[in-house]
């Protein structure tokens, strides 16, 4: 009788889909976490100061 080799998770289609989906999700989350604030700052022509600081100083000047 032949000895069967154990099947690994990498041979299961459902596990491969889960693994690939999880990897893509993590990478997109990292891109958004880092890239979105940079894009917003560039589009608004903001300085490197935190946006909350600029909003707070604008309301103090108006009063």
Secondary structure, 3 states (H helix, E strand, C coil): CCCCCCCCHHHCHHHHHHHHHHHHHHHHHHHHHHHHHHHHHHHCCCCCCCHHHHHHHHHHHHC
